[in-house]
Amino acid sequence: MTGPRVLIAYATKYGTTKEIAEEIQDVLGEKGIESDLISVLETGRIDAYDAVILGSPVYMGKMLVEAREFCKQYRPYLMDKWLAIFVDGISCCPPGSTDISPLIAAIDEMYEYVRPAMKTGFAGAFSPTDLSEADAQIAGMVRPPVGDFRDHEAIRVWAQEVASAILELNP
Ligand SMILES: Cc1cc2nc3c(=O)[nH]c(=O)nc-3n(C[C@H](O)[C@H](O)[C@H](O)COP(=O)(O)O)c2cc1C
């Protein structure tokens, strides 16, 4: 592979975040940036990458536990290299608030371990079917908005900004 080596590591419970990560990978590809898309549960050594993009959904106000573990495990590397983090959730979806600050707070909570050069929060998707029993119970109490709220244009725009930043790294 020539050019910057980029890892897109994602955590997901129901596939939404993986699909966002795939969209980001597509945009990077359009800009001539090759990347590896790997679940945080399957990442091995990551020191060979020039840049890392980490994606996680937000559950109960936090990034998924395996995404948080990824930040802790790879802290020495991630503190040293170019890093972008995106999260997705439905706290910023209609009919409620469109404020993404609760999503960003889930990233900022990991400040001890990661200092991303870029970070953002996207509207995610929620379907009450096929949930785990525990999630169904919580969803039954919280009654979150149902639907796919992903803004594919917003995802593309952010991915283009990420691509531009990576191309400036000159590894
Ligand atoms: C039990 C449960 C708790 C959730 N908690 C939050 C939350 O605290 N904040 C938020 O923005 N979204 C929350 N969500 C919504 C998910 O983050 C959203 O559906 C996300 O797009 C799912 O991504 P995934 O399919 O990759 O797991 C929750 C969803 C469930 C089912």
The ligand as a MOL file (V3000), in Angstrom:
LIG
                    3D

  0  0  0     0  0            999 V3000
M  V30 BEGIN CTAB
M  V30 COUNTS 31 33 0 0 0
M  V30 BEGIN ATOM
M  V30 1 C -30.5220 0.5030 25.2990 0
M  V30 2 C -30.1490 1.6610 24.4380 0
M  V30 3 C -29.5260 2.7600 25.0120 0
M  V30 4 C -29.1500 3.8510 24.1940 0
M  V30 5 N -28.5530 4.9290 24.7860 0
M  V30 6 C -28.2810 6.0180 24.0160 0
M  V30 7 C -27.6980 7.1920 24.6040 0
M  V30 8 O -27.4110 7.2600 25.7900 0
M  V30 9 N -27.4730 8.2620 23.7860 0
M  V30 10 C -27.7640 8.2330 22.4540 0
M  V30 11 O -27.5530 9.2360 21.7660 0
M  V30 12 N -28.2720 7.1140 21.8450 0
M  V30 13 C -28.5290 6.0140 22.6020 0
M  V30 14 N -29.0230 4.8850 22.0270 0
M  V30 15 C -29.1760 4.8360 20.5640 0
M  V30 16 C -27.9740 4.1940 19.8490 0
M  V30 17 O -26.7740 4.8860 20.1260 0
M  V30 18 C -28.2350 4.2360 18.3370 0
M  V30 19 O -29.3370 3.4360 18.1000 0
M  V30 20 C -27.0190 3.8480 17.5100 0
M  V30 21 O -27.1490 4.4020 16.1990 0
M  V30 22 C -26.8750 2.3440 17.4280 0
M  V30 23 O -25.6640 2.0050 16.7740 0
M  V30 24 P -25.2280 0.4990 16.5170 0
M  V30 25 O -26.3080 -0.1430 15.6630 0
M  V30 26 O -23.9260 0.6200 15.8040 0
M  V30 27 O -25.0930 -0.1780 17.8380 0
M  V30 28 C -29.3970 3.8040 22.7930 0
M  V30 29 C -30.0350 2.6820 22.2430 0
M  V30 30 C -30.4080 1.6170 23.0440 0
M  V30 31 C -31.0720 0.4310 22.4040 0
M  V30 END ATOM
M  V30 BEGIN BOND
M  V30 1 1 1 2
M  V30 2 1 2 3
M  V30 3 2 2 30
M  V30 4 2 3 4
M  V30 5 1 4 5
M  V30 6 1 4 28
M  V30 7 2 5 6
M  V30 8 1 6 7
M  V30 9 1 6 13
M  V30 10 2 7 8
M  V30 11 1 7 9
M  V30 12 1 9 10
M  V30 13 2 10 11
M  V30 14 1 10 12
M  V30 15 2 12 13
M  V30 16 1 13 14
M  V30 17 1 14 15
M  V30 18 1 14 28
M  V30 19 1 15 16
M  V30 20 1 16 17
M  V30 21 1 16 18
M  V30 22 1 18 19
M  V30 23 1 18 20
M  V30 24 1 20 21
M  V30 25 1 20 22
M  V30 26 1 22 23
M  V30 27 1 23 24
M  V30 28 2 24 25
M  V30 29 1 24 26
M  V30 30 1 24 27
M  V30 31 2 28 29
M  V30 32 1 29 30
M  V30 33 1 30 31
M  V30 END BOND
M  V30 END CTAB
M  END
